[in-house]
Amino acid sequence: MKAIAIQRYGAPDGLAVVDLPAPGPAAGQVLIAVRAAGVGGVDAVIRSGALAAYGFAEGFVPGGEVAGTVTAVGEGVDASWIGRRVWASTGTGGGYVEQVAAPVREIVPLPADLSDVDAVALGSSGAVAHFALAHAHFAPGERVLVRGAAGSIGIMTVQLAVRAGAAAVAVTTSSAERGDRLRALGATHVLDRSGASTGSQDVPADYDVVVDVVAGPGLPSFLDLLAPNGRMVAVGIVAGPPPADFGTKLMDAFRKSLSFATFSADTVAAADLRAVRVEQFAAAARGELAAVVHEVLPLEEAVLAHRKMDAGEVFGRIVLTP
């Protein structure tokens, strides 16, 4: 089968089409004919080589989520899965392929009215957004700021915060056009990348919750935007790690009782992730949540997909189709 592997870490050109043996499902697994593979921010970070110290060797196949049709099952798996359309998590990688074996505990059946492409725009990002808000102890009536809202996690966080009754949902983004698109999804205020207002709008002075997809050197300044008892949750590091001394901001504001946390979906039980995904897929099929797809590209154009990611051109998610 065809797959996309990282032949050289660094620029997108290090990705290449390779031939790999088609997998078979082991015990507890299903085999999926992939119809859509999501291109995530973590894929670009891994490809850049920034996480090489964590054991990602050259030859690694990126891609954390796929959707398609189950074609075979391994020992101990109900044969009724065969022929069903599913979404599946492939963990930190393995999804840029034509066929993939996935544990049955990591698959979710798809509603008839939800496409494979839309499923991979929602599956990972929607769960991260849901549990990030829960990790921040978000409550209805609170003010939320989403830093880096144009990506799939940010877009889902905006929609879920609005759906859950936030008093205000501010977003940071890079252009007025993106701001308009985020407003259409429910954002109430649009800020520039630094967190400053982009116009005469009456922007909240502070926020109860900040969900940060970006991190990087600008993270400490967003701690200044937290209200007393405010909570920031970092869910990504697309701009790299924050300064080593960023915690001094929290100590300087000791009397405000601020909190900072990281969140990874790896800490959530598989059954809980599955339950949220089932609910969100059903909501999307009913038109209550929007799956935002920037572009659909053939699997062989993974290099182009990553170039667009690196250039900051993507609003929502790029999807690869084998």
ChimeraX attribute file (.defattr): number of C-alpha atoms within 10 A of each C-alpha:
attribute: neighborCount
match mode: 1-to-1
recipient: residues
	/A:1	13
	/A:2	17
	/A:3	22
	/A:4	26
	/A:5	24
	/A:6	24
	/A:7	18
	/A:8	18
	/A:9	22
	/A:10	16
	/A:11	15
	/A:12	21
	/A:13	16
	/A:14	15
	/A:15	26
	/A:16	19
	/A:17	18
	/A:18	16
	/A:19	12
	/A:20	13
	/A:21	9
	/A:22	14
	/A:23	12
	/A:24	17
	/A:25	19
	/A:26	16
	/A:27	13
	/A:28	16
	/A:29	22
	/A:30	29
	/A:31	25
	/A:32	30
	/A:33	21
	/A:34	26
	/A:35	21
	/A:36	30
	/A:37	34
	/A:38	30
	/A:39	26
	/A:40	25
	/A:41	21
	/A:42	18
	/A:43	18
	/A:44	22
	/A:45	19
	/A:46	21
	/A:47	28
	/A:48	18
	/A:49	18
	/A:50	14
	/A:51	14
	/A:52	14
	/A:53	8
	/A:54	9
	/A:55	8
	/A:56	19
	/A:57	16
	/A:58	16
	/A:59	15
	/A:60	19
	/A:61	24
	/A:62	29
	/A:63	26
	/A:64	22
	/A:65	29
	/A:66	37
	/A:67	31
	/A:68	28
	/A:69	22
	/A:70	25
	/A:71	17
	/A:72	19
	/A:73	25
	/A:74	18
	/A:75	12
	/A:76	11
	/A:77	18
	/A:78	12
	/A:79	14
	/A:80	10
	/A:81	18
	/A:82	16
	/A:83	14
	/A:84	13
	/A:85	25
	/A:86	22
	/A:87	30
	/A:88	31
	/A:89	23
	/A:90	20
	/A:91	14
	/A:92	15
	/A:93	17
	/A:94	23
	/A:95	29
	/A:96	30
	/A:97	30
	/A:98	22
	/A:99	26
	/A:100	25
	/A:101	24
	/A:102	25
	/A:103	19
	/A:104	20
	/A:105	14
	/A:106	19
	/A:107	24
	/A:108	21
	/A:109	18
	/A:110	22
	/A:111	18
	/A:112	10
	/A:113	12
	/A:114	18
	/A:115	19
	/A:116	25
	/A:117	26
	/A:118	21
	/A:119	29
	/A:120	31
	/A:121	30
	/A:122	29
	/A:123	27
	/A:124	23
	/A:125	22
	/A:126	27
	/A:127	22
	/A:128	25
	/A:129	25
	/A:130	21
	/A:131	20
	/A:132	26
	/A:133	23
	/A:134	11
	/A:135	15
	/A:136	22
	/A:137	12
	/A:138	21
	/A:139	17
	/A:140	12
	/A:141	14
	/A:142	17
	/A:143	23
	/A:144	32
	/A:145	32
	/A:146	29
	/A:147	26
	/A:148	23
	/A:149	30
	/A:150	28
	/A:151	26
	/A:152	31
	/A:153	30
	/A:154	29
	/A:155	29
	/A:156	27
	/A:157	27
	/A:158	29
	/A:159	22
	/A:160	20
	/A:161	27
	/A:162	20
	/A:163	13
	/A:164	15
	/A:165	15
	/A:166	18
	/A:167	14
	/A:168	22
	/A:169	27
	/A:170	27
	/A:171	29
	/A:172	26
	/A:173	23
	/A:174	17
	/A:175	14
	/A:176	13
	/A:177	10
	/A:178	16
	/A:179	24
	/A:180	14
	/A:181	14
	/A:182	26
	/A:183	17
	/A:184	11
	/A:185	18
	/A:186	19
	/A:187	24
	/A:188	21
	/A:189	22
	/A:190	29
	/A:191	23
	/A:192	18
	/A:193	18
	/A:194	14
	/A:195	19
	/A:196	11
	/A:197	18
	/A:198	17
	/A:199	11
	/A:200	6
	/A:201	11
	/A:202	9
	/A:203	16
	/A:204	15
	/A:205	8
	/A:206	18
	/A:207	24
	/A:208	23
	/A:209	26
	/A:210	30
	/A:211	30
	/A:212	25
	/A:213	24
	/A:214	24
	/A:215	21
	/A:216	15
	/A:217	14
	/A:218	17
	/A:219	22
	/A:220	18
	/A:221	13
	/A:222	20
	/A:223	23
	/A:224	15
	/A:225	19
	/A:226	25
	/A:227	18
	/A:228	16
	/A:229	13
	/A:230	25
	/A:231	24
	/A:232	28
	/A:233	20
	/A:234	20
	/A:235	21
	/A:236	21
	/A:237	17
	/A:238	17
	/A:239	14
	/A:240	13
	/A:241	14
	/A:242	16
	/A:243	13
	/A:244	8
	/A:245	8
	/A:246	15
	/A:247	13
	/A:248	11
	/A:249	15
	/A:250	17
	/A:251	12
	/A:252	9
	/A:253	14
	/A:254	12
	/A:255	10
	/A:256	14
	/A:257	14
	/A:258	20
	/A:259	17
	/A:260	14
	/A:261	13
	/A:262	14
	/A:263	19
	/A:264	12
	/A:265	17
	/A:266	10
	/A:267	8
	/A:268	14
	/A:269	9
	/A:270	13
	/A:271	11
	/A:272	11
	/A:273	21
	/A:274	20
	/A:275	12
	/A:276	17
	/A:277	25
	/A:278	16
	/A:279	11
	/A:280	22
	/A:281	27
	/A:282	18
	/A:283	15
	/A:284	18
	/A:285	20
	/A:286	13
	/A:287	12
	/A:288	13
	/A:289	19
	/A:290	18
	/A:291	25
	/A:292	20
	/A:293	19
	/A:294	16
	/A:295	14
	/A:296	17
	/A:297	17
	/A:298	14
	/A:299	22
	/A:300	20
	/A:301	16
	/A:302	24
	/A:303	18
	/A:304	15
	/A:305	24
	/A:306	23
	/A:307	16
	/A:308	14
	/A:309	21
	/A:310	17
	/A:311	8
	/A:312	12
	/A:313	14
	/A:314	19
	/A:315	20
	/A:316	23
	/A:317	29
	/A:318	26
	/A:319	26
	/A:320	27
	/A:321	22
	/A:322	18
